[in-house]
Amino acid sequence: MTVVSQVILKADDELRYPSSGELKSIKEFLQTGEQRVRIASTLSENEKKIVQEATKQLWQKRPDFISPGGNAYGERQRALCVRDFGWYLRLITYGILAGDKEPIETIGIIGVREMYNSLGVPVPGMVEAIGCLKRASTELLSAEDSPAAEPYFDYIIQAMS
């Protein structure tokens, strides 16, 4: 849900007009719209490249993950890891477009820790993986856009930590 939707729904629930502070937040949201779309476009257009680079970084950093006995050992397990990279990148673009971390929370974070624990996937390893995804993504963004995208990656990292 975007800032605009949130403001309207809250004001309607309280049977009032949006406050000046709420209108200011809508104005700020609209002013950053072009940047948010640019960031989301860059990430989505470069998904394959980002995922490949993040995967390479993770395997270099943690070769034990792809060694016998590791959680990403074997073609199937590696494919699942790569799939998750793409899923998290897509989730981050949703948050960036909305200008809010709420889509990340409702679509992706709720239950993720329990899911990975039940599958025997080490959550600290996923935190490292998202860090690699962040680095691979922000390297493709401009100096202006990178700081705007980083909090969305950090949100997932903090939620999993």
FENNOR-V542379 format. One record per residue. N is the residue number from 1. RES is the residue in one small letter. SS is DSSP state (H for helix, E for strand, C for the rest). Layout:
n={N & N}
res={RES & RES}
ss={SS & SS}
//
This chain:
n={1 & 2 & 3 & 4 & 5 & 6 & 7 & 8 & 9 & 10 & 11 & 12 & 13 & 14 & 15 & 16 & 17 & 18 & 19 & 20 & 21 & 22 & 23 & 24 & 25 & 26 & 27 & 28 & 29 & 30 & 31 & 32 & 33 & 34 & 35 & 36 & 37 & 38 & 39 & 40 & 41 & 42 & 43 & 44 & 45 & 46 & 47 & 48 & 49 & 50 & 51 & 52 & 53 & 54 & 55 & 56 & 57 & 58 & 59 & 60 & 61 & 62 & 63 & 64 & 65 & 66 & 67 & 68 & 69 & 70 & 71 & 72 & 73 & 74 & 75 & 76 & 77 & 78 & 79 & 80 & 81 & 82 & 83 & 84 & 85 & 86 & 87 & 88 & 89 & 90 & 91 & 92 & 93 & 94 & 95 & 96 & 97 & 98 & 99 & 100 & 101 & 102 & 103 & 104 & 105 & 106 & 107 & 108 & 109 & 110 & 111 & 112 & 113 & 114 & 115 & 116 & 117 & 118 & 119 & 120 & 121 & 122 & 123 & 124 & 125 & 126 & 127 & 128 & 129 & 130 & 131 & 132 & 133 & 134 & 135 & 136 & 137 & 138 & 139 & 140 & 141 & 142 & 143 & 144 & 145 & 146 & 147 & 148 & 149 & 150 & 151 & 152 & 153 & 154 & 155 & 156 & 157 & 158 & 159 & 160 & 161}
res={m & t & v & v & s & q & v & i & l & k & a & d & d & e & l & r & y & p & s & s & g & e & l & k & s & i & k & e & f & l & q & t & g & e & q & r & v & r & i & a & s & t & l & s & e & n & e & k & k & i & v & q & e & a & t & k & q & l & w & q & k & r & p & d & f & i & s & p & g & g & n & a & y & g & e & r & q & r & a & l & c & v & r & d & f & g & w & y & l & r & l & i & t & y & g & i & l & a & g & d & k & e & p & i & e & t & i & g & i & i & g & v & r & e & m & y & n & s & l & g & v & p & v & p & g & m & v & e & a & i & g & c & l & k & r & a & s & t & e & l & l & s & a & e & d & s & p & a & a & e & p & y & f & d & y & i & i & q & a & m & s}
ss={C & C & H & H & H & H & H & H & H & H & H & H & H & C & C & C & C & C & C & H & H & H & H & H & H & H & H & H & H & H & H & C & H & H & H & H & H & H & H & H & H & H & H & H & H & C & H & H & H & H & H & H & H & H & H & H & H & H & H & H & H & C & H & H & H & C & C & C & C & C & C & C & C & C & H & H & H & H & H & H & H & H & H & H & H & H & H & H & H & H & H & H & H & H & H & H & H & H & C & C & C & H & H & H & H & H & H & H & H & C & C & H & H & H & H & H & H & H & H & C & C & C & H & H & H & H & H & H & H & H & H & H & H & H & H & H & H & H & C & C & C & C & H & H & H & H & H & H & H & H & H & H & H & H & H & H & H & H & H & H & C}
//
